[in-house]
Amino acid sequence: FAPPMMRREGKLRSLEEASEALDVGAVGRMMPPGKEVGGLMSRSSQAPQSASSPDMTSHMRLRRENGVTQTRRANTLEDLLTEEESASSSAAAVECAGGSQWPASVFDVFHVAELPSGGASFPNRPLRSQLAAAAAARQSEGKHFFLYSGASGAPHPAKASSGGADSHFAHCRALGIADGVGEWEWKFGLNPRDFADELMAGCGEGVRQLRSSGASGLARECARHALRTGYDVATSFGSSTALVAALGQTPGRPGELGVANIGDSSLVQLRRREAIGGVDRQQQPPSAQSAPPAAAAYSAARPSEPQGGPAAGGGAAEAGPFCCMARTREQQHAFNCPYQLARLPQPADYPELLRQGKDKLVRTVQRCAASAKLDTPDDAEVYTFCVQEGDLLVLGTDGVFDNLYIHEVIQIASQASSPVASSGKRGMPTEPARIATAITRAAFHRSVDRDARTPFGDNARKAGMYHRGGKMDDITCVCAWVMDVEATSLLLRS
């Protein structure tokens, strides 16, 4: 890699220039230079939008109707920053048990009668509707879990008009999240979200294929199959990270969640403290294919996370009624250069690209294609998580987990009501879209904080780079409760 560069006010500065800028109090973002396309392209600092819960077959961040992408009203960078600063200053800060302070807007979503859309592109599909889909997909007797999900997102302020490059899908048995690489837009004039959207749509189709075929299989292989299907059907040129989580289809083993992850998005499994012990860890195969225990997963994925004190970013990692049972690891070729799936132009595509004026793209591919090693779905790290009713799954792109520590996610999620109370009595859970919205707002609040300590800054320092404050990026969060079909049916009937 070439010497590190600092992106500041739209200009690239060398390390020496950055040092001079810091002497006068300027704030910058330290980044490695862009990797080329495919296995050679790094993530750009991308561009936030709020989305409520998706329906179970929707996958696009902006709904497409009659071939036209429906977008919300464009906000400028100044509009979004002014709105965030106003919320921070006018609303009283709410302090969590661990010591982190957030504007009241982060927690308002847990108390309002109706979740505000805020320009969201997805309706919040109710529990009854998601349960009906899960019941229709049921293939055997006995305990049968489904995922009651909701999502929220905020594009990078500079990309508010386009909605950013993140995408996701939600199904009653599976979830997925993708983060398109922004360099395809500013370097080659292509929409980076097209590939991410097609990837997630294909993953959803892969899940439906498995369900309709009635085939049984290990949970992690179901997740990998979905990821491979998504990659096979994506035709747009681009690259993206991807994470897919799918409940297994092995009869008699309803509590297995398979995860396939390629890149730097993350999944965190949370469980109420009083429910710990209900999972049979003997079911979980011991290998690199399975998720490590909570403490091991936590330290392996975020070894630099502070463990105490508000000044260090909050309290203990396990603060609050929730505990982190397990989480995925990030896959990085180098700092800020995650693994990613890519679709590159082939020689047969060159004439049309040249006709469209994409000379730079053609030259770059011709120069790098021979030596480039592309990441594939087979490079994804796969896991088996043992889940139980009442667990909360939090999926986030790097815009979430580059700005929030796990204990802060736990603090926010602890405001939610679980579908299974400490007494074992079942009740109506907090809508997952509300949890996802609160996490998204907190991540965005942190991303525009110029003095905050963040996981991204910690990792930058370990890589020999300097980064001050939050990391502005596309932010997408999908949350899901693990729920039992029969128990939820009885609850709604009563």
Backbone torsions as a table, in degrees:
resi	resn	phi	psi	omega
1	PHE	NA	148.0	175.8
2	ALA	-72.0	169.3	179.7
3	PRO	-56.8	147.3	-180.0
4	PRO	-58.7	149.8	179.5
5	MET	-123.3	157.8	176.7
6	MET	-114.8	127.1	176.8
7	ARG	-92.9	117.7	-177.1
8	ARG	-144.7	124.7	178.1
9	GLU	52.1	40.2	176.2
10	GLY	79.0	1.8	-178.8
11	LYS	-120.0	147.4	176.0
12	LEU	-89.4	132.0	-179.4
13	ARG	-123.7	145.6	176.7
14	SER	-74.1	170.5	-179.6
15	LEU	-61.9	-37.8	179.0
16	GLU	-65.7	-44.3	178.5
17	GLU	-64.5	-36.6	179.1
18	ALA	-63.2	-40.5	179.4
19	SER	-61.2	-41.0	178.4
20	GLU	-65.9	-40.2	179.2
21	ALA	-62.8	-40.2	-179.0
22	LEU	-65.9	-28.0	179.6
23	ASP	-63.3	-26.0	-179.3
24	VAL	-104.3	16.7	172.8
25	GLY	84.6	11.1	178.8
26	ALA	-71.5	153.3	179.7
27	VAL	-111.1	132.1	-179.1
28	GLY	-136.6	176.8	177.2
29	ARG	-121.2	121.0	179.2
30	MET	-88.4	124.6	-178.2
31	MET	-134.7	150.0	169.0
32	PRO	-75.7	160.7	178.5
33	PRO	-66.9	159.3	-177.0
34	GLY	-68.0	133.0	172.9
35	LYS	-79.2	155.2	-178.6
36	GLU	-74.1	-179.5	-173.2
37	VAL	-65.0	162.6	178.7
38	GLY	67.1	-129.3	-180.0
39	GLY	-71.6	0.0	-175.9
40	LEU	-116.1	13.4	-176.6
41	MET	-114.2	133.3	179.1
42	SER	-93.0	166.9	175.5
43	ARG	-73.7	137.1	171.2
44	SER	-91.3	161.2	172.5
45	SER	-71.3	109.3	-170.4
46	GLN	-95.6	-178.1	-173.3
47	ALA	-98.5	NA	NA
48	PRO	NA	168.5	-170.4
49	GLN	-177.0	144.6	-179.0
50	SER	-106.0	134.4	178.1
51	ALA	-127.4	134.9	174.5
52	SER	-87.2	-164.3	-171.4
53	SER	-62.7	136.6	175.0
54	PRO	-79.7	156.6	169.1
55	ASP	-75.7	175.2	-165.6
56	MET	-82.1	-8.0	175.6
57	THR	-116.6	-2.3	179.0
58	SER	-79.2	152.2	-178.9
59	HIS	-142.7	-17.8	-174.2
60	MET	-90.0	139.8	-178.7
61	ARG	-63.2	-34.9	171.7
62	LEU	-117.4	126.5	-176.4
63	ARG	-66.3	138.1	178.6
64	ARG	-106.9	123.1	179.6
65	GLU	-127.0	128.3	-178.3
66	ASN	53.9	35.2	176.2
67	GLY	79.0	2.3	-178.2
68	VAL	-112.1	128.4	178.7
69	THR	-77.1	122.8	179.2
70	GLN	-90.0	116.1	-179.1
71	THR	-113.3	158.2	176.0
72	ARG	-81.9	173.1	179.6
73	ARG	-60.7	133.0	-178.1
74	ALA	-71.0	134.2	173.3
75	ASN	-109.4	142.0	175.3
76	THR	-81.7	166.5	176.8
77	LEU	-58.2	-40.6	-178.8
78	GLU	-65.3	-38.3	178.8
79	ASP	-60.1	-48.1	-176.2
80	LEU	-68.0	-41.8	179.8
81	LEU	-67.4	-39.8	178.7
82	THR	-63.3	-42.2	178.7
83	GLU	-61.5	-43.3	-178.8
84	GLU	-66.7	-43.8	-179.5
85	GLU	-65.6	-36.7	179.0
86	SER	-64.8	-43.4	178.5
87	ALA	-63.3	-36.5	-177.5
88	SER	-71.2	-35.6	-173.8
89	SER	-89.7	-36.0	-175.0
90	SER	-84.4	-29.6	-179.5
91	ALA	-92.2	143.3	178.2
92	ALA	-67.4	138.9	179.0
93	ALA	-72.8	140.2	179.3
94	VAL	-103.3	125.8	-179.4
95	GLU	-99.7	127.8	178.3
96	CYS	-84.5	171.4	-178.0
97	ALA	-59.8	-33.4	-177.1
98	GLY	-81.7	-6.7	176.8
99	GLY	109.4	-15.1	179.8
100	SER	-71.3	142.8	178.7
101	GLN	-113.4	135.4	179.1
102	TRP	-130.0	153.3	173.0
103	PRO	-63.0	153.4	-177.1
104	ALA	-59.1	-24.8	-178.7
105	SER	-61.9	-24.4	179.2
106	VAL	-64.9	-38.3	-174.9
107	PHE	-100.3	-7.1	178.4
108	ASP	-58.2	-32.2	-175.4
109	VAL	-64.8	-20.2	179.4
110	PHE	-80.9	-10.4	-171.6
111	HIS	-120.5	-20.7	-179.4
112	VAL	-71.7	151.5	-177.0
113	ALA	-66.4	-36.7	-178.9
114	GLU	-130.9	134.4	-179.2
115	LEU	-66.9	120.9	-179.9
116	PRO	-66.0	139.5	-178.0
117	SER	-73.7	-41.5	178.7
118	GLY	58.5	34.2	-178.7
119	GLY	82.7	18.2	-175.8
120	ALA	-65.1	148.2	-179.8
121	SER	-95.2	-7.8	-178.7
122	PHE	-119.3	136.0	170.2
123	PRO	-74.1	155.4	177.2
124	ASN	-85.8	101.6	-177.8
125	ARG	-72.7	126.0	-173.7
126	PRO	-70.1	163.5	-179.2
127	LEU	-57.4	-42.2	-176.1
128	ARG	-60.6	-38.4	-179.6
129	SER	-69.6	-42.1	179.2
130	GLN	-67.8	-35.7	177.4
131	LEU	-63.7	-40.4	-179.9
132	ALA	-60.5	-41.3	178.3
133	ALA	-65.5	-39.4	179.9
134	ALA	-66.6	-40.1	179.6
135	ALA	-65.8	-36.9	179.7
136	ALA	-68.4	-28.8	-178.6
137	ALA	-87.4	-4.1	-177.7
138	ARG	-65.1	132.0	-173.9
139	GLN	-118.1	-5.3	-178.3
140	SER	-151.9	165.6	177.1
141	GLU	-80.0	170.4	179.4
142	GLY	93.0	-170.4	-177.2
143	LYS	-63.7	135.0	-176.8
144	HIS	-143.2	115.1	-178.5
145	PHE	-90.9	155.4	168.7
146	PHE	-141.7	167.7	-176.8
147	LEU	-108.6	111.2	175.2
148	TYR	-87.4	107.9	-166.7
149	SER	-121.1	162.4	174.0
150	GLY	-158.3	157.3	-174.2
151	ALA	-138.9	159.0	175.4
152	SER	-149.2	152.4	-180.0
153	GLY	-153.9	159.3	176.5
154	ALA	-146.5	114.5	179.0
155	PRO	-71.9	160.4	172.5
156	HIS	-50.9	136.1	-176.5
157	PRO	-52.4	-34.7	-179.3
158	ALA	-70.7	-12.9	-179.5
159	LYS	-118.4	24.8	-177.1
160	ALA	-61.8	-33.2	-177.5
161	SER	-69.8	-29.8	-178.7
162	SER	-97.0	-14.9	179.4
163	GLY	90.6	2.1	178.4
164	GLY	81.0	-171.8	-173.6
165	ALA	-116.2	7.4	177.5
166	ASP	-80.8	158.3	174.4
167	SER	-151.8	167.0	176.9
168	HIS	-161.3	168.5	171.0
169	PHE	-139.9	158.9	178.4
170	ALA	-141.0	135.2	179.7
171	HIS	-137.9	159.3	-178.1
172	CYS	-64.3	-16.7	-179.7
173	ARG	-120.3	-0.8	-175.3
174	ALA	-156.8	157.2	178.5
175	LEU	-139.4	155.4	175.9
176	GLY	-153.1	156.4	-178.9
177	ILE	-146.6	142.2	-177.1
178	ALA	-140.7	151.3	-179.4
179	ASP	-131.6	101.1	-179.8
180	GLY	-66.8	147.9	-177.1
181	VAL	-85.2	121.2	-170.9
182	GLY	-70.2	-19.8	-177.8
183	GLU	-62.4	-24.0	177.3
184	TRP	-60.2	-28.5	-179.0
185	GLU	-81.4	-56.9	-173.3
186	TRP	-78.3	-19.3	-180.0
187	LYS	-95.9	-35.1	-173.7
188	PHE	-123.4	-1.6	176.8
189	GLY	73.4	25.4	177.8
190	LEU	-110.6	150.8	178.9
191	ASN	-77.4	113.1	-176.2
192	PRO	-69.1	-16.3	-177.3
193	ARG	-84.1	-17.4	179.8
194	ASP	-58.8	-46.7	179.8
195	PHE	-65.5	-41.9	-179.6
196	ALA	-63.4	-40.9	178.5
197	ASP	-63.0	-45.9	-179.2
198	GLU	-65.9	-36.6	177.9
199	LEU	-61.6	-46.7	-179.6
200	MET	-69.9	-36.9	176.7
201	ALA	-62.3	-40.8	178.7
202	GLY	-67.6	-36.8	176.5
203	CYS	-62.3	-43.2	176.8
204	GLY	-60.9	-39.0	178.4
205	GLU	-66.8	-37.4	177.2
206	GLY	-61.4	-38.8	177.8
207	VAL	-65.2	-43.8	-179.4
208	ARG	-65.2	-35.6	176.8
209	GLN	-60.9	-44.2	179.5
210	LEU	-63.2	-42.0	-178.4
211	ARG	-66.6	-43.6	-176.9
212	SER	-70.2	-29.5	179.7
213	SER	-75.5	-21.3	-178.8
214	GLY	73.6	10.1	-178.4
215	ALA	-70.7	141.3	175.1
216	SER	-96.4	157.2	-179.5
217	GLY	-178.5	162.6	177.2
218	LEU	-62.1	146.6	-176.0
219	ALA	-59.4	-43.7	-177.0
220	ARG	-66.6	-30.2	177.4
221	GLU	-74.6	-30.1	173.3
222	CYS	-62.9	-43.5	179.3
223	ALA	-64.9	-43.0	-179.8
224	ARG	-66.3	-38.7	177.6
225	HIS	-60.0	-43.5	179.9
226	ALA	-62.5	-42.9	179.9
227	LEU	-64.7	-42.1	-179.9
228	ARG	-65.6	-39.6	178.0
229	THR	-63.8	-42.6	178.5
230	GLY	-60.0	-41.7	179.9
231	TYR	-67.2	-38.4	-177.6
232	ASP	-67.2	-33.4	-175.1
233	VAL	-90.5	-14.5	-179.5
234	ALA	-72.2	126.4	-176.7
235	THR	-115.0	-19.7	-179.6
236	SER	-68.4	148.8	176.1
237	PHE	-76.2	133.5	-179.7
238	GLY	162.0	-173.2	176.5
239	SER	-151.0	156.8	-174.2
240	SER	-163.1	147.9	166.0
241	THR	-79.2	165.0	-179.4
242	ALA	-158.1	144.7	174.6
243	LEU	-138.9	128.5	178.9
244	VAL	-126.0	133.9	175.9
245	ALA	-122.6	131.2	-177.4
246	ALA	-141.6	136.7	173.5
247	LEU	-70.8	140.5	-178.2
248	GLY	-72.1	167.4	-178.1
249	GLN	-119.3	18.5	178.9
250	THR	-78.3	120.7	-179.9
251	PRO	-56.1	137.0	178.4
252	GLY	81.3	0.5	179.1
253	ARG	-131.1	67.1	-175.7
254	PRO	-72.2	-17.9	-172.5
255	GLY	-93.5	27.3	178.0
256	GLU	-107.9	126.8	176.7
257	LEU	-115.9	119.3	176.8
258	GLY	-92.3	141.3	179.8
259	VAL	-131.7	132.7	172.4
260	ALA	-121.5	121.9	-175.4
261	ASN	-129.5	129.8	172.8
262	ILE	-130.6	113.9	-178.3
263	GLY	113.2	-153.4	-170.3
264	ASP	-114.1	16.8	166.9
265	SER	-76.5	163.9	-174.8
266	SER	-139.8	154.9	171.0
267	LEU	-125.7	134.0	178.5
268	VAL	-121.8	131.8	177.1
269	GLN	-103.2	118.1	-178.9
270	LEU	-111.5	147.6	179.3
271	ARG	-144.2	142.2	175.8
272	ARG	-61.2	138.7	-176.6
273	ARG	-56.3	-40.7	-176.1
274	GLU	-70.5	-14.2	-179.6
275	ALA	-93.7	-6.5	-178.4
276	ILE	-65.4	133.7	-176.8
277	GLY	112.5	-14.7	179.2
278	GLY	-79.1	-11.4	-179.3
279	VAL	-93.7	139.6	177.3
280	ASP	-89.7	97.7	-176.7
281	ARG	-67.9	-13.3	177.6
282	GLN	-68.4	-19.8	178.4
283	GLN	-73.6	-19.6	-172.4
284	GLN	-86.0	114.9	-176.1
285	PRO	-65.9	132.0	-179.4
286	PRO	-82.0	107.3	176.7
287	SER	-174.5	179.1	176.1
288	ALA	-66.4	-14.1	-179.7
289	GLN	-77.8	-13.9	-175.8
290	SER	-110.4	157.8	-178.6
291	ALA	-76.5	137.0	178.7
292	PRO	-73.0	163.8	176.4
293	PRO	-57.9	166.4	-172.1
294	ALA	-53.0	-55.0	-175.1
295	ALA	-63.6	-40.8	-179.3
296	ALA	-67.5	-42.8	-179.6
297	ALA	-64.2	-40.5	-176.6
298	TYR	-64.3	-48.3	-177.1
299	SER	-73.2	-32.0	-179.3
300	ALA	-70.1	-36.4	-176.4
301	ALA	-83.2	-38.1	-177.2
302	ARG	-131.3	67.2	-176.1
303	PRO	-65.1	-19.1	-176.5
304	SER	-91.5	-0.1	-175.2
305	GLU	-67.6	130.2	179.8
306	PRO	-66.7	147.2	-175.0
307	GLN	-108.3	7.0	177.7
308	GLY	-176.3	154.0	174.1
309	GLY	87.3	132.0	179.0
310	PRO	-56.9	-34.4	-177.9
311	ALA	-65.7	-27.0	-179.1
312	ALA	-89.5	2.0	178.1
313	GLY	112.5	4.9	177.1
314	GLY	135.0	-167.9	-174.5
315	GLY	-91.5	-152.0	-175.7
316	ALA	-67.4	156.3	-176.6
317	ALA	-61.4	-29.9	-175.4
318	GLU	-103.3	22.3	-178.2
319	ALA	-62.3	145.2	176.2
320	GLY	94.8	174.7	-177.0
321	PRO	-70.3	-17.0	177.6
322	PHE	-93.8	150.5	170.7
323	CYS	-120.8	148.7	174.8
324	CYS	-84.9	108.9	-179.2
325	MET	-77.5	-39.1	-179.0
326	ALA	-168.2	162.0	175.7
327	ARG	-155.0	160.5	178.1
328	THR	-80.9	163.5	175.0
329	ARG	-101.1	154.8	174.4
330	GLU	-82.3	149.1	175.1
331	GLN	-111.3	116.8	-177.3
332	GLN	-130.2	133.4	168.6
333	HIS	-72.5	-36.1	176.8
334	ALA	-160.8	171.4	-178.2
335	PHE	-53.9	127.6	177.9
336	ASN	64.4	17.1	175.7
337	CYS	-124.3	78.3	-174.1
338	PRO	-75.4	159.9	168.0
339	TYR	-57.8	150.3	-179.9
340	GLN	-159.7	147.4	172.9
341	LEU	-85.7	142.8	-176.0
342	ALA	-140.8	149.1	171.5
343	ARG	-123.1	114.3	-176.5
344	LEU	-104.1	151.1	175.1
345	PRO	-61.6	144.6	175.0
346	GLN	-102.2	163.0	-178.5
347	PRO	-50.6	-34.7	179.8
348	ALA	-66.3	-19.0	-179.6
349	ASP	-88.1	-13.8	-173.2
350	TYR	-60.1	-46.1	-178.0
351	PRO	-56.8	-44.0	-179.1
352	GLU	-68.1	-38.4	177.9
353	LEU	-65.1	-39.8	177.3
354	LEU	-65.1	-38.3	177.6
355	ARG	-62.7	-32.8	179.0
356	GLN	-83.0	-0.5	179.6
357	GLY	84.3	18.6	-179.2
358	LYS	-91.0	46.3	-177.4
359	ASP	-59.5	-40.5	-176.8
360	LYS	-64.2	-39.4	178.5
361	LEU	-64.4	-45.2	-179.3
362	VAL	-62.1	-44.8	-179.5
363	ARG	-63.2	-40.4	-179.0
364	THR	-65.4	-44.1	-179.6
365	VAL	-66.3	-42.3	179.4
366	GLN	-61.8	-37.0	-178.3
367	ARG	-72.8	-34.7	-170.4
368	CYS	-106.9	-17.9	-171.2
369	ALA	-60.0	-38.3	-175.8
370	ALA	-65.3	-35.0	-175.6
371	SER	-101.7	-8.2	-175.4
372	ALA	-76.3	134.9	171.7
373	LYS	-108.0	110.7	-176.1
374	LEU	-83.4	141.5	171.9
375	ASP	-71.4	146.7	-179.4
376	THR	-130.3	169.2	176.2
377	PRO	-56.8	-25.5	178.0
378	ASP	-69.6	-17.2	177.3
379	ASP	-84.5	-7.9	-179.1
380	ALA	-65.7	144.0	173.1
381	GLU	-86.0	130.8	-176.8
382	VAL	-113.8	151.1	-175.8
383	TYR	-137.8	160.1	165.0
384	THR	-124.4	115.4	175.6
385	PHE	-99.6	136.7	173.0
386	CYS	-91.0	114.0	-176.1
387	VAL	-112.6	161.5	175.8
388	GLN	-141.4	165.0	-178.5
389	GLU	-56.1	133.0	179.8
390	GLY	97.1	-10.3	175.7
391	ASP	-66.0	149.5	177.5
392	LEU	-115.5	124.5	176.7
393	LEU	-101.2	131.6	177.8
394	VAL	-121.4	114.1	175.5
395	LEU	-105.6	136.1	179.9
396	GLY	-147.6	144.2	170.9
397	THR	-73.3	176.5	-177.7
398	ASP	-63.0	-20.5	176.0
399	GLY	-62.6	-24.8	175.6
400	VAL	-82.8	-56.9	-169.8
401	PHE	-85.6	-6.5	167.9
402	ASP	-79.1	-18.8	-176.9
403	ASN	-110.2	-22.7	-177.1
404	LEU	-119.6	135.9	170.9
405	TYR	-79.4	158.0	-177.4
406	ILE	-59.8	-40.1	-178.3
407	HIS	-65.1	-26.1	176.8
408	GLU	-74.5	-37.7	174.0
409	VAL	-61.7	-41.6	177.9
410	ILE	-61.9	-43.4	179.3
411	GLN	-58.1	-43.5	-178.8
412	ILE	-69.9	-45.5	-179.3
413	ALA	-63.5	-25.5	-178.3
414	SER	-67.6	-11.5	175.3
415	GLN	-76.3	-11.6	-174.7
416	ALA	-88.8	155.0	175.7
417	SER	-94.5	127.6	-179.4
418	SER	-79.8	152.5	176.3
419	PRO	-69.2	-15.0	178.4
420	VAL	-123.5	116.0	-179.2
421	ALA	-76.3	168.8	-178.9
422	SER	-61.4	-28.1	179.0
423	SER	-78.7	-6.9	-176.0
424	GLY	93.5	-9.8	179.1
425	LYS	-74.1	138.3	-178.9
426	ARG	-90.6	147.8	178.6
427	GLY	-149.6	175.9	-180.0
428	MET	-72.7	124.7	-179.7
429	PRO	-81.1	162.8	171.0
430	THR	-62.7	136.3	177.8
431	GLU	-55.3	130.0	-179.3
432	PRO	-62.3	-27.0	177.4
433	ALA	-62.7	-31.6	178.4
434	ARG	-68.3	-41.4	178.8
435	ILE	-64.3	-44.8	179.8
436	ALA	-62.3	-38.6	179.4
437	THR	-66.1	-42.0	179.0
438	ALA	-63.0	-42.5	179.2
439	ILE	-65.8	-41.0	178.6
440	THR	-61.9	-43.9	179.7
441	ARG	-64.0	-39.8	178.5
442	ALA	-65.1	-42.5	179.5
443	ALA	-63.9	-40.5	178.6
444	PHE	-67.3	-41.3	176.9
445	HIS	-57.4	-43.8	179.7
446	ARG	-69.7	-35.3	-175.6
447	SER	-64.6	-26.6	-179.7
448	VAL	-100.6	6.9	176.8
449	ASP	-85.3	114.0	-173.0
450	ARG	-77.1	-9.3	-176.5
451	ASP	-118.8	1.4	-174.2
452	ALA	-71.5	149.7	168.5
453	ARG	-90.0	134.7	-175.4
454	THR	-136.4	161.1	173.2
455	PRO	-58.6	-36.5	179.6
456	PHE	-63.7	-42.6	178.2
457	GLY	-64.8	-39.1	177.5
458	ASP	-60.7	-46.1	-178.8
459	ASN	-69.9	-31.5	176.6
460	ALA	-64.0	-43.1	179.6
461	ARG	-63.6	-38.6	178.5
462	LYS	-65.4	-25.8	179.5
463	ALA	-90.7	6.0	178.9
464	GLY	81.1	21.9	-180.0
465	MET	-119.6	165.7	179.6
466	TYR	-114.7	131.8	174.8
467	HIS	-142.9	125.9	-179.5
468	ARG	-113.0	133.3	176.4
469	GLY	83.5	-168.5	179.8
470	GLY	-73.5	171.7	178.6
471	LYS	-114.2	111.7	178.5
472	MET	-74.0	130.6	-173.8
473	ASP	-166.2	170.3	167.5
474	ASP	-63.6	140.2	-178.6
475	ILE	-126.7	122.1	175.6
476	THR	-137.1	132.2	-179.7
477	CYS	-132.2	131.1	174.0
478	VAL	-120.0	126.8	178.5
479	CYS	-118.3	148.3	-179.5
480	ALA	-150.9	134.9	170.5
481	TRP	-87.2	137.8	170.5
482	VAL	-84.5	118.6	-174.9
483	MET	-131.0	154.3	179.5
484	ASP	-92.7	132.3	-175.9
485	VAL	-62.2	-51.4	-175.9
486	GLU	-65.9	-44.4	-179.4
487	ALA	-63.2	-39.6	179.9
488	THR	-69.4	-36.7	176.6
489	SER	-61.0	-44.3	178.2
490	LEU	-64.4	-38.9	180.0
491	LEU	-62.5	-46.4	-178.7
492	LEU	-68.7	-33.4	177.9
493	ARG	-68.8	-29.1	-178.9
494	SER	-84.0	NA	NA
